[in-house]
Amino acid sequence: MALQKLKKEETLEMRKRLIGQSCRLFYADDPVKITRARGQFLYDENGKCYLDCISNVHQVGHCHPSVTKAAAAQMELLNTNARFLHDNIVMYADRLAATLPEKLCVFYFVNSGSEANDLALRMAQQYTQHEDVIVLDHAYHGHLKSLIDISPYKFRKLAGQKDWVHVAPLPDVYRGKYRENHPNPGEAYADEVKRLIEEVHGKGRKISAFFAESLPSVGGQIILPQGYSSRVAKYVRSAGGVVVADEVQTGFGRVGSHFWAFQLQGDDFCPDIVTMGKPMGNGHPLACVATTAEIAGAFTSNGVEYFNTFGGNPVSCAIGLAVLDVIEGEDLRGNALRVGAHLMDLLKKLQMQHQVIGDVRGVGLFVGLELVTDREQRTPATQTAARLVKRLKEEDRICVSTDGPWENVLKFKPPLCFSMEDVNLVVQCIDRILTDMEANDLKLDKEDI
Ligand SMILES: Cc1ncc(COP(=O)(O)O)c(C=O)c1O
């Protein structure tokens, strides 16, 4: 409370002066100053309530009392680094192991999704003794230099593609190379990876890892076609590489039917390394790499210690345990399934009324609404999406944002306590705004083209 003493304009002025300007604000033209939050609701300095449809970090709801209580209790007792023997780290690793296939049984705790992916990259390269990495187009895997190198979403705007990085097509069945009318898009996109591996081998190079989100997020809330991952894994492993599933956005029950999004690809698919982050600590910096005994063994075998000052400390692990308890105790996976299905259902109905809605896709509370200027060409309606996001915030105090290479996909990744009423409200508001845009603002779509 003591920290909230500045007027909004003062905060803004100080932020402009003191904080690096590449750290951008949401709604940069008219930022929101949030001073407290609970569940799926954010409150500004005047007590006005905003509905949070995008925080994929506050998985069990903002400031969940069980989580804050666990954090405070452990903070009061002890916080040290993970070099002292302590129960929390092992109890937490054991609980995580129970959510994963048996072979993913060794854990390294870190502080952010970027750290987890950087460590996964090191492990893959050390285990395979190969260097090259295959990533999906438009992917983002983190802000460290090593990860900018494997994130086409970033490196295309910066130094460009390194010779050890290879980009496979995004398996997007709405606007990608193989679409919903293809008899087997999963196989067709996987065979693109096979071709890429052959090209890499042709250059005398070798694959260390195939790195992909289990549901590509920045790429536009993409749902991978069935059969894709197991086929890719077969090709990658036969080239001597490993498969890394980036679950930084998608893990911890978001998809509802499963705890991890990679499990949507069926029981015959299991990654070799899973990275996790954002929702793990419900806002506390907590992240992790889970891997097999063989890969962990190879990482250890060079004799170099891995030391991470904060990773796996007793407070972080107490928080992680509390988050798991809430996900289970409040049946948040069941809620994600039911509420997500309701959201999909209402958005699909909306699609029948508004030509601008080209596609509705999702699983659990990971949902995308893709806007297009014409359904035939599927031309991205970027301006319309931006206007819609702005009006939802200004007129209804609903926070959503966009993703995808053209920023024309509205993304919904709310805390898993999101309710049926929240869904009804959001969809009603989108309907009202689109109806109004269609009646008064048809120029807008032309601007898009
Ligand atoms: C898929 C994915 N991986 C990794 C990261 C990096 O995580 P962090 O920002 O915690 O370093 C992000 C962050 O947005 C992400 O979306």
PDBQT file of the ligand as one rigid body, heavy atoms in Angstrom, charges set to zero:
ROOT
HETATM    1  C1  LIG A 501       6.251 -19.459 -25.094  1.00  0.00    +0.000 C 
HETATM    2  C2  LIG A 501       7.147 -18.634 -24.245  1.00  0.00    +0.000 A 
HETATM    3  N1  LIG A 501       8.338 -19.143 -23.880  1.00  0.00    +0.000 NA
HETATM    4  C3  LIG A 501       9.189 -18.443 -23.101  1.00  0.00    +0.000 A 
HETATM    5  C4  LIG A 501       8.867 -17.169 -22.667  1.00  0.00    +0.000 A 
HETATM    6  C5  LIG A 501       9.831 -16.404 -21.815  1.00  0.00    +0.000 C 
HETATM    7  O1  LIG A 501       9.388 -16.369 -20.502  1.00  0.00    +0.000 OA
HETATM    8  P1  LIG A 501       9.868 -15.204 -19.503  1.00  0.00    +0.000 P 
HETATM    9  O2  LIG A 501       9.267 -13.924 -19.982  1.00  0.00    +0.000 OA
HETATM   10  O3  LIG A 501       9.344 -15.680 -18.173  1.00  0.00    +0.000 OA
HETATM   11  O4  LIG A 501      11.349 -15.192 -19.536  1.00  0.00    +0.000 OA
HETATM   12  C6  LIG A 501       7.632 -16.613 -23.012  1.00  0.00    +0.000 A 
HETATM   13  C7  LIG A 501       7.268 -15.260 -22.563  1.00  0.00    +0.000 C 
HETATM   14  O5  LIG A 501       6.355 -14.626 -23.025  1.00  0.00    +0.000 OA
HETATM   15  C8  LIG A 501       6.760 -17.369 -23.829  1.00  0.00    +0.000 A 
HETATM   16  O6  LIG A 501       5.570 -16.878 -24.206  1.00  0.00    +0.000 OA
ENDROOT
TORSDOF 0
